[in-house]
Amino acid sequence: MLSHVIYDSRTNANTPGVGWLVTQDPIFSGDPNMVRFYRSNGRRTLLNRIAQWDPRAQAWRKSKTRWAPKPPVVPQYIIDKVVAHLSPEG
């Protein structure tokens, strides 16, 4: 499985060079439950984290070593879009 773009706001005319890129299976592992949240301001990386979706629980896996997206670090509307994409009816 190739990496799949779920959300991309880097090409916003109002904020050139600033934005989010959210990809599914970002390390080409064949695991569609792995999601990379990347944010940059054009000059530097502001966030580059991988979260794991648990399809059975319909929630992000949380542990001491696993990061989970949540506001205010990741805007709720982006989380909602990603969850909708990962959900069975998405």
Stockholm file with secondary structure:
# STOCKHOLM 1.0

chainA/1-90         MLSHVIYDSRTNANTPGVGWLVTQDPIFSGDPNMVRFYRSNGRRTLLNRIAQWDPRAQAWRKSKTRWAPKPPVVPQYIIDKVVAHLSPEG
#=GR chainA/1-90 SS CCCEEEEECTTCTTSTTCEEEEEESTTCSSCTTEEEEEEECSSSEEEEEEEEEETTTTEECCCSSCBCCCTTTSCHHHHHHHHHHHSTTC
#=GC SS_cons        CCCEEEEECTTCTTSTTCEEEEEESTTCSSCTTEEEEEEECSSSEEEEEEEEEETTTTEECCCSSCBCCCTTTSCHHHHHHHHHHHSTTC
//
